[in-house]
Amino acid sequence: MLCIEIVHHPSSPSLVVIRSWNQFLRYSTLQVYYCTIVDVHALPTLGPDQNNIK
């Protein structure tokens, strides 16, 4: 299962960090994406009030 976590960037309120990882992988493969909040809201499967999607 692909898990996505969205958190606000600590140094800039206009940026959010999207972290996604696959629970079935034996080793942690954490990927961090930086994008603007506008780009996040443009994604069809991510709402502005959804912090964790599992």
GIKACOR-V775369 format. One record per residue. N is the residue number from 1. RES is the residue in one letter. SS is DSSP state (@ for helix, = for strand, . for the rest). PHI is phi as a letter, one per 30 degrees, with the letter a starting at -180 (none if undefined). BURIAL is I if it has 24 or more other C-alpha atoms within 12 Angstrom, else O. Layout:
# GIKACOR-V775369
n: [N | N]
res: [RES | RES]
ss: [SS | SS]
phi: [PHI | PHI]
burial: [BURIAL | BURIAL]
This chain:
# GIKACOR-V775369
n: [1 | 2 | 3 | 4 | 5 | 6 | 7 | 8 | 9 | 10 | 11 | 12 | 13 | 14 | 15 | 16 | 17 | 18 | 19 | 20 | 21 | 22 | 23 | 24 | 25 | 26 | 27 | 28 | 29 | 30 | 31 | 32 | 33 | 34 | 35 | 36 | 37 | 38 | 39 | 40 | 41 | 42 | 43 | 44 | 45 | 46 | 47 | 48 | 49 | 50 | 51 | 52 | 53 | 54]
res: [M | L | C | I | E | I | V | H | H | P | S | S | P | S | L | V | V | I | R | S | W | N | Q | F | L | R | Y | S | T | L | Q | V | Y | Y | C | T | I | V | D | V | H | A | L | P | T | L | G | P | D | Q | N | N | I | K]
ss: [. | = | = | = | = | = | = | = | . | . | . | . | . | . | = | = | = | = | = | = | = | = | . | . | . | . | . | . | . | . | = | = | = | = | = | = | @ | @ | @ | @ | @ | @ | . | . | . | . | . | . | . | . | . | = | = | .]
phi: [none | d | c | b | b | c | b | d | d | d | c | b | d | d | c | b | c | c | c | b | a | c | d | d | d | d | c | d | b | d | c | c | c | c | a | d | d | d | d | d | d | d | d | d | c | c | c | d | c | c | c | b | b | b]
burial: [O | O | O | I | I | I | I | O | O | O | O | O | O | O | O | I | I | I | I | O | O | O | O | O | O | O | O | O | O | O | O | O | O | O | O | O | I | O | O | I | O | O | O | O | O | O | O | O | O | O | O | O | O | O]
